[in-house]
Amino acid sequence: MNNYRIQFNKLCLSGKELLYVAEAIIKGHASGDGAFTRKCHTLLEAELGVQRALLTTSCTHALEMAALLLDIQPGDEVIVPSFTFVSTVNAFVLRGAVPVFADIRPDTLNIDEGQIERLITPRTKAIVVVHYAGVACEMDAILAIARRHDVPVVEDNAHGLFARYKNQYLGTFGCLAAQSFHETKNISCGEGGALLINHPFYVERAEILREKGTNRSRFYRGQVDKYTWVDVGSSYLPSDLLAAYLYAQLEAWESIQKKRKLVWATYAAGLADWARGCGVGLPIVPEHCEQSYHMFYLLLPSLSRRQALIEHLKRRGILSVFHYLPLHLSEMGAKFGGVDGQCPVTESVCDRLLRLPFYNDLTEADQNDVIESVCSFGVATAAA
Ligand SMILES: Cc1ncc(COP(=O)(O)O)c(C=O)c1O
């Protein structure tokens, strides 16, 4: 724990977490795929309308499963945004893929769909999109390109559970999608994730990969009389204790989203004038996107102004954070030929973006304190 008065993130409970974890223990099922895992699967499938949802130990592992399901081989190319968390890319690189980095749009900070087509080659095996901050990528255009070139789309929807694009839930557009239930996410169990499967072709193999390469799921359903090793795989399923915790949060998803919507709207209203006066950018959410209210960020005019605001907030006991570093310029990115200037929007945004404290139970008083502290950074200081 640090000395900040107002943390960037805080573990928030919806009420029944301990009860359900106790229930799982009392019922004597702590390993994976117990009653609570099944409840989570059913809830996600029913609410989102996906063919199959499978809990995983993280979003990273759901992405690794996606790479295995798409049979990514050494030398295959995967189109990815450079502005993302390392797992979006690493899951495919782990299979030997070469990441082909695309830049982002300056408004939503999502992959620039206008760049994708010219990055496609005969070796392109997937387009991986990230719905940054839970605001949808331009899925109509992306899916049209994917169809034209017969390339599958994977959605990294770590931020975007229950967000929508033209009224359809994110995670239901690509053949596969990955969710995160990490502690920093709207709905969490500490560490966790889910693979969403939108095509029946992938369902059975996904069950096998997740269960160490065995057909244990078929055995449990009585479809085979013993289970055995049938494919490659790993252990991607979480304990039912984590699923019990998660189920308590998933059951409460509408009230969690309502709270976060209010936090987001309060920041947007409270900072609008200051941002306009200082030339600071606020998140842009297109009309046809219902966002997930995952985060609230500021785009400062420069790296030095961003760092100065972090320090300013720190002096007032408020923790604000930045992310990501451009992946094409990272040590690994450089090994794949990443060079300065390749993704100019990403490079600029990574220097200037700042995330404000955001969690389900952020109190009105604390949030007002953050808003006042940001505004006290001052027009002259921010614009300097
Ligand atoms: C876009 C994105 N993808 C993937 C991940 C990885 O999620 P997890 O920690 O559940 O593996 C994150 C983590 O925050 C993320 O921001």
The ligand as an ORCA input file, in Angstrom:
! r2SCAN-3c Opt
* xyz 0 1
  C      -6.045     -4.376    -23.499
  C      -5.621     -5.419    -22.505
  N      -5.509     -6.698    -22.898
  C      -5.138     -7.666    -22.048
  C      -4.858     -7.395    -20.735
  C      -4.418     -8.500    -19.825
  O      -5.413     -8.834    -18.886
  P      -5.111     -9.907    -17.742
  O      -4.397     -9.195    -16.649
  O      -6.489    -10.375    -17.320
  O      -4.321    -11.004    -18.354
  C      -4.954     -6.071    -20.268
  C      -4.654     -5.756    -18.869
  O      -4.997     -4.767    -18.319
  C      -5.336     -5.056    -21.183
  O      -5.415     -3.767    -20.801
*
